[in-house]
Amino acid sequence: MARELASVDGRISATAEAALPLPDDGLFRGDGVFEVIRLYSGRPFALSEHLDRLERSAAAIELAVDRGAVEAELGPLLAELGAEDGQLRVIVTRAGRRILLTEPLPPHAESIAVATVTYAPSVILNGVKSLSYAANMQATRLARRQGADEAVLVRPDGVVLEAPTASVFWASPAGELRTPALSAGILESITRAQIVRELDVEEGEFEVADLLGASEAFLASTTREIQAIAAIDGRALAAAPGPRARDAVAAFERVLAGALG
């Protein structure tokens, strides 16, 4: 389990001792961007891709990011952490603060139940991994009120989006693997991109009925990797994980071996 360390503008301390100068609209208004990067024995996976997305998110909200400074501050923090598994959180606030945090991985069961929750995306923030995650977190709470573990967001017009912190994949009754297209208004997930690249996946704007008729389904994210879905809106799925989820696990393991092996 990774120790909780923080680097604020290059100053490293225990996370509990870190301080953020105020005022900062990153805290006051959720105005900033972030990334969460998986650490395998202290080594960040897909670091360049995550920092590229951080820059794209920042550009979309007209926020200056000193990528060179972020990269320079990562080295000492990861050296202090050592060869531990965990996650790295990178935050840039509207005040220009660079906050890097090493964190333990959140616990994830092998499979979970999900519930669909209606969600209207903010078009102006499409594709932006911003600090404004209150709506995502509320969606999870609404799903839990329905007896599920996590939400799957669905647009008001019935098009499936994603989970609050993960991409969603499912297999049709014939076994065809599907996932919402970026054009639906979802985040350009790093893990999703790996799965789409490695497997034959149909991308599109799918109605919720298509998801509800799935033979199997799973979530994909940095911290989960691949997590099977056992039930959707109270309907149990026969296979959790099913064969397509196992395909995704094997594909992601190949990617990891190539990147870290």
Secondary structure as GFF3:
##gff-version 3
##sequence-region A 1 261
A	DSSP	beta_strand	5	8	.	.	.	ID=ss1
A	DSSP	beta_strand	11	14	.	.	.	ID=ss2
A	DSSP	three_ten_helix	15	17	.	.	.	ID=ss3
A	DSSP	alpha_helix	25	28	.	.	.	ID=ss4
A	DSSP	beta_strand	32	40	.	.	.	ID=ss5
A	DSSP	beta_strand	43	44	.	.	.	ID=ss6
A	DSSP	alpha_helix	47	60	.	.	.	ID=ss7
A	DSSP	alpha_helix	67	81	.	.	.	ID=ss8
A	DSSP	beta_strand	86	93	.	.	.	ID=ss9
A	DSSP	beta_strand	98	103	.	.	.	ID=ss10
A	DSSP	beta_strand	111	118	.	.	.	ID=ss11
A	DSSP	three_ten_helix	123	125	.	.	.	ID=ss12
A	DSSP	alpha_helix	134	145	.	.	.	ID=ss13
A	DSSP	beta_strand	150	154	.	.	.	ID=ss14
A	DSSP	beta_strand	167	171	.	.	.	ID=ss15
A	DSSP	beta_strand	177	180	.	.	.	ID=ss16
A	DSSP	three_ten_helix	182	184	.	.	.	ID=ss17
A	DSSP	alpha_helix	190	198	.	.	.	ID=ss18
A	DSSP	beta_strand	201	204	.	.	.	ID=ss19
A	DSSP	alpha_helix	208	212	.	.	.	ID=ss20
A	DSSP	beta_strand	216	221	.	.	.	ID=ss21
A	DSSP	beta_strand	225	232	.	.	.	ID=ss22
A	DSSP	beta_strand	235	236	.	.	.	ID=ss23
A	DSSP	alpha_helix	243	260	.	.	.	ID=ss24
###
